[in-house]
Every structure is written in structure tokens, then in C-alpha cells.
Amino acid sequence: MTTQRFQFGDRIIHADKPEWGVGQVLGAEDVAIDGAPGQRVKIRFERAGLKTLATQLVDLRLAEAQTAMERAQAEVVPGLNPDASEQVAREVMTTIPEAASDPFASLTSRLSATFALYRFEATGASLIDWAAAQSGLADPLSRFNRHELEEFFRRYAANRDEQLRTLLGEAKRSDPQAIASAAQHAPKAGVEAGRRFLGRG
């Protein structure tokens, strides 16, 4: 799945598990799986510890120099607006990820990415995992308290639901097969939301 080659010291992210945070490559060796060339990479992630992953099976990418939160905060001009940093934080935490909303991505791809957002819940460790994935912060509680995260998640979930409704409506009109394709690997909560929005349950 990943064509990029990695080496010791590279900083990377697992595109399907952004809540793991940034990982550092500790070792990489060439391996073939079912004839497909790739690497077996040993990585220590900020929030998931040590993992050994095959690049043929997972989507690993070089980490950007800054997290989403750091990039957004860098755009704020200090002193311009005393509430600016809080406004930016709110926007970062409640905006649907680009993979789910990119108008240049296929409808099936956007649907799959939106369904995948339903793997997070507003409670316990899942809330913290969501906040880490959304903000890029290894420890979201160092920046926000739990009440703030719960409030952000409520707004985010409303945006996620609206995005899914919109995409399902578009697919129903133009490509009904995209719904079935995207739902194949969706979390149970995503499938249930899809049925609800389509009036099937």
C-alpha cells in the first residue's frame, strides 16, 4: 500500500491510525508479501508504542514538520484578536478531515473516509484517541480539558453526520454502488448511521 521507502530515524504517521501520533523508524528491512516488494518497518509511535508493520499492508507516510494544531496556530497573528487562538483551536477540532471532504477524491473514497470517522466515540480512551487524531497532539489533555474535548466532539460529530448525509444523498442519485463499496469495511456505528440517514433502520 505504501510505495515510500523508509530508513532509520524517519518520522512517519500511519494514515489510517492518526491517533497513534508520530512514529520514529527504528529499523527497516526489505520483504516481499505475496510477491509484492516492500519493507517491514519497526516504529515507535508516540501513543501506540512499538509496532512492526509491512508497507504492503498499511498506509505509512512521512510526518509533516508540524501538527495540524501547530500549523493552525502559526497562522494566528499574535494580538490581532485576543480570542483568535481559541477560535483556531475550535476550528481544528471540529472540522472534518480532508480525506472525507476533498472534492477531488472519488465519491467512494470520501464515503469510506467518512464512515471510518465513526470508529471514535465521545467517551473514555476513544475520545482521547479522536482528539489526538484530530489535533496531531500526542497528549490532547495538555492543551484541552475533558469538558472542552467533549464539547468539540459534539460539534465534530454533527459535522461528520452532515457530511455523511450529504455524501449518501449524492451517491444515491449518481452512484448507489459506492455506498455498498464504502460500507464494506466501515465501523458498525458508521453502517448504522448510514442506514438511519438512508431511512433503512
C-alpha positions in Angstrom: 0.0 0.0 0.0 2.9 2.4 0.7 5.5 2.9 -2.1 7.6 5.3 0.0 10.8 3.7 1.3 11.8 4.4 5.0 15.0 4.4 6.8 16.2 4.7 10.4 15.2 7.9 12.0 12.4 8.8 9.6 9.3 10.4 11.3 6.1 8.9 10.0 2.4 8.6 10.6 0.0 5.7 10.0 -2.6 7.3 7.7 -5.4 5.0 9.0 -4.4 5.4 12.7 -3.5 9.1 13.1 -4.4 8.7 16.8 -1.2 6.8 17.2 0.7 10.0 16.7 4.1 10.4 15.0 6.3 7.4 15.0 10.1 7.1 14.6 11.5 4.4 12.4 13.9 2.2 14.4 14.6 -0.3 11.6 13.5 -1.3 8.1 14.2 -4.3 6.0 13.1 -5.4 2.5 10.4 -8.1 2.4 8.0 -9.4 -0.2 4.5 -10.4 0.6 2.7 -12.5 -2.0 5.3 -11.4 -4.5 4.8 -7.6 -3.7 8.0 -5.9 -2.7 8.0 -3.6 0.3 9.5 -3.2 3.8 9.0 -4.5 7.3 9.3 -1.4 9.4 9.8 -1.2 13.2 8.3 2.0 14.5 7.9 3.5 18.0 4.7 5.7 17.9 4.1 8.4 20.5 0.7 7.0 21.6 0.8 3.3 20.5 4.3 2.2 21.4 6.4 -0.2 19.3 4.8 -1.6 16.2 6.2 -3.7 13.3 4.3 -3.1 10.1 4.6 -4.2 6.5 4.4 -1.3 4.0 2.4 -3.5 1.5 -0.4 -3.7 4.1 -0.6 -0.3 5.7 -0.5 3.3 4.6 2.6 4.9 6.2 3.6 8.4 5.3 6.4 10.8 6.2 5.2 13.0 9.0 4.7 16.7 8.3 7.0 19.0 10.2 4.1 20.4 12.2 0.9 19.0 13.6 -2.4 20.4 12.4 -2.8 22.3 15.6 0.7 23.8 15.3 0.1 24.8 11.7 -3.2 26.4 12.5 -1.9 28.3 15.5 1.1 29.6 13.4 -1.4 31.3 11.2 -2.8 33.4 14.0 -1.2 36.9 14.3 -0.5 37.5 18.0 -2.5 40.4 19.3 -4.8 40.6 16.3 -7.7 39.1 18.2 -7.5 38.0 21.8 -9.8 35.1 21.1 -8.0 34.0 17.9 -6.2 31.0 19.2 -9.3 29.6 20.8 -11.2 30.2 17.5 -8.5 28.4 15.6 -8.4 25.5 18.1 -12.2 25.2 17.8 -12.0 25.1 14.0 -9.2 22.5 14.0 -11.1 20.3 16.4 -14.5 20.4 14.7 -13.5 20.3 11.0 -13.9 17.1 9.1 -10.6 15.7 7.9 -9.7 16.4 4.3 -9.9 12.8 3.2 -13.6 12.8 3.9 -14.3 16.2 2.2 -11.8 16.5 -0.6 -13.9 17.3 -3.7 -11.1 15.9 -6.0 -11.3 12.5 -4.3 -13.7 9.8 -5.6 -17.1 9.5 -4.0 -16.3 6.0 -2.8 -13.1 7.3 -1.2 -14.9 10.2 0.5 -17.6 7.9 1.8 -15.1 5.3 3.1 -13.1 8.1 4.9 -16.4 9.5 6.4 -17.6 6.1 7.5 -14.2 5.5 9.2 -14.7 8.6 11.4 -17.4 6.6 13.2 -14.7 4.5 14.9 -14.4 7.2 17.6 -16.8 7.7 20.5 -17.3 10.6 22.9 -16.2 8.6 25.9 -13.0 7.3 27.6 -9.9 6.5 25.6 -11.8 6.8 22.3 -12.4 10.5 23.0 -8.6 11.0 23.6 -7.7 9.0 20.5 -10.1 11.1 18.5 -8.6 14.3 19.9 -5.1 13.1 19.1 -6.0 12.2 15.6 -7.8 15.5 15.1 -5.3 17.8 16.6 -2.0 16.0 16.0 -1.1 16.4 19.7 0.4 13.4 21.4 -1.4 14.4 24.6 -4.5 16.4 23.9 -5.2 16.8 27.6 -2.1 19.0 27.8 -4.0 21.6 25.7 -7.7 20.9 26.4 -9.6 19.7 29.4 -12.1 16.8 29.1 -15.1 19.1 29.1 -13.7 21.0 26.1 -12.9 17.8 24.2 -16.5 16.5 24.8 -17.9 19.8 23.5 -15.6 19.8 20.5 -16.6 16.2 19.8 -20.3 17.0 19.8 -19.8 19.7 17.2 -17.4 17.5 15.2 -20.0 14.6 15.3 -22.7 16.9 14.0 -20.4 17.9 11.1 -19.5 14.3 10.5 -23.1 13.3 10.4 -24.0 16.1 8.0 -21.0 15.1 5.7 -22.3 11.5 5.7 -25.9 12.6 4.9 -24.6 14.8 2.0 -22.4 12.0 0.5 -25.1 9.4 0.8 -27.5 11.7 -0.9 -25.0 12.3 -3.7 -24.3 8.6 -4.0 -28.0 7.6 -4.0 -28.5 9.9 -7.0 -25.3 9.2 -9.0 -23.6 6.0 -7.8 -25.6 3.7 -5.5 -22.8 1.1 -5.7 -20.4 3.5 -4.0 -22.4 3.1 -0.8 -22.0 -0.7 -0.6 -18.3 -0.4 -1.5 -17.6 2.2 1.1 -19.6 0.4 3.8 -17.8 -2.9 3.4 -15.1 -2.0 6.0 -17.0 0.7 7.9 -17.3 0.5 11.7 -20.6 -0.7 12.9 -21.6 2.8 14.1 -20.9 4.1 10.6 -23.1 1.5 9.0 -25.9 2.1 11.5 -25.7 5.9 10.8 -25.8 5.2 7.1 -28.9 3.1 7.4 -30.5 5.7 9.6 -29.8 8.5 7.1 -31.0 6.5 4.2 -34.2 5.7 6.1 -33.5 1.9 6.3 -33.4 1.4 10.0 
